[in-house]
Amino acid sequence: MTNHCTPELFKAIDNLERRYPSVFKSQDKYKLDDVVPPLDPDFQVIKDFRNAIDVGDWEKFHTDRGMIADLASLLGRMTISQAAKELAIDRKTVRKLVQSSHDLKQIVTKRRYDFSHMIIYDRQLKKYDTASDMYHAAHKLGIPLASIKFYANDRHCKYWINNRYKIKRKVWFDEDNGM
């Protein structure tokens, strides 16, 4: 089955959601077919999508990973906002896709976890240590939190802390294969 879930479909849904918010807020009162004029170009995209997908194909559609795979590869490297901009889709639509897909949720959660965790390298002991966030890293090193922010927010920081430690976010440590 081909992937019918295109960026144009998401743009059309976003446009209709902006123009007809009452339809999207309450599914009981109004239907999209009753409110939107039939010749509306955004509504035509949705009608084409409905025609392309048979009622029995909904299971296949939800397991079709074309758009989800693209989004997953982007979310592994960037934030939801950056991925939405890359795909030219509204950020809320991307967030809804993430909430509806267990795999995407795991990717976003892992990235948030990895981004908040810090890897600390001790030059004297020649060993690595982890800290769950900047506060704990600052406490382990005995320096102010503002100093840790300076070192941690620079991906390729060349400076040593107290001529002994280097610190890097876990996500960058994994991507760069070390310090």
GIDANOR-V425590 format. One record per backbone hydrogen bond with DSSP energy under -0.5 kcal/mol. CO is the residue of the C=O (numbers start at 1). NH is the residue of the N-H. E is the energy in kcal/mol with one decimal. If there is no record, write none. Layout:
BEGIN
CO:NH:E + CO:NH:E
END
This chain:
BEGIN
2:4:-0.8 + 4:6:-1.3 + 6:10:-1.6 + 7:11:-2.5 + 8:12:-2.5 + 9:13:-2.4 + 10:14:-2.5 + 11:15:-2.8 + 12:16:-2.5 + 13:17:-2.5 + 14:18:-2.1 + 15:19:-2.1 + 16:20:-2.9 + 20:23:-0.8 + 20:24:-1.0 + 21:25:-1.8 + 22:26:-1.6 + 26:30:-1.0 + 31:34:-0.8 + 31:35:-1.3 + 32:36:-2.3 + 37:40:-1.7 + 40:44:-2.0 + 41:45:-1.5 + 42:46:-1.5 + 43:47:-2.5 + 44:48:-2.6 + 45:49:-2.0 + 46:50:-2.6 + 47:51:-2.4 + 48:52:-1.9 + 49:53:-1.6 + 52:54:-0.6 + 54:57:-1.2 + 55:58:-1.1 + 57:61:-3.0 + 58:62:-2.3 + 59:63:-1.0 + 60:64:-1.1 + 61:64:-0.6 + 65:69:-3.1 + 66:70:-1.7 + 67:71:-2.6 + 68:72:-2.8 + 69:73:-2.3 + 70:74:-1.9 + 71:75:-2.9 + 72:76:-1.4 + 74:77:-1.4 + 74:78:-2.2 + 79:83:-2.3 + 80:84:-2.5 + 81:85:-2.1 + 82:86:-2.2 + 83:87:-2.2 + 84:88:-0.7 + 84:89:-2.5 + 90:94:-1.7 + 91:95:-2.5 + 92:96:-2.3 + 93:97:-2.3 + 94:98:-2.5 + 95:99:-2.4 + 96:100:-1.8 + 97:101:-1.2 + 100:102:-0.5 + 101:105:-2.0 + 102:106:-2.1 + 103:107:-1.9 + 104:108:-2.5 + 105:109:-2.6 + 106:110:-2.5 + 107:111:-2.3 + 108:112:-2.4 + 109:113:-2.5 + 110:114:-3.1 + 111:115:-2.5 + 112:116:-1.8 + 113:117:-1.7 + 114:170:-0.7 + 114:171:-1.3 + 117:170:-2.8 + 118:120:-0.5 + 118:131:-2.3 + 119:168:-2.1 + 120:122:-0.5 + 120:129:-2.5 + 121:123:-0.7 + 121:166:-1.7 + 122:126:-1.3 + 122:127:-1.2 + 127:122:-2.6 + 129:120:-3.5 + 131:118:-2.7 + 133:137:-2.0 + 134:138:-2.7 + 135:139:-2.2 + 136:140:-2.4 + 137:141:-2.0 + 138:142:-1.5 + 138:143:-1.7 + 144:147:-0.5 + 144:148:-1.5 + 145:149:-2.3 + 146:150:-1.6 + 147:151:-2.0 + 148:152:-3.3 + 149:153:-2.0 + 151:154:-0.7 + 153:155:-0.7 + 154:157:-1.2 + 160:162:-0.6 + 160:163:-0.5 + 161:164:-2.1 + 161:165:-2.6 + 164:123:-2.8 + 165:161:-3.5 + 166:121:-3.1 + 168:119:-3.4 + 169:173:-2.4 + 170:174:-2.6 + 171:175:-1.9 + 172:176:-2.7 + 173:177:-0.6 + 173:178:-2.4
END
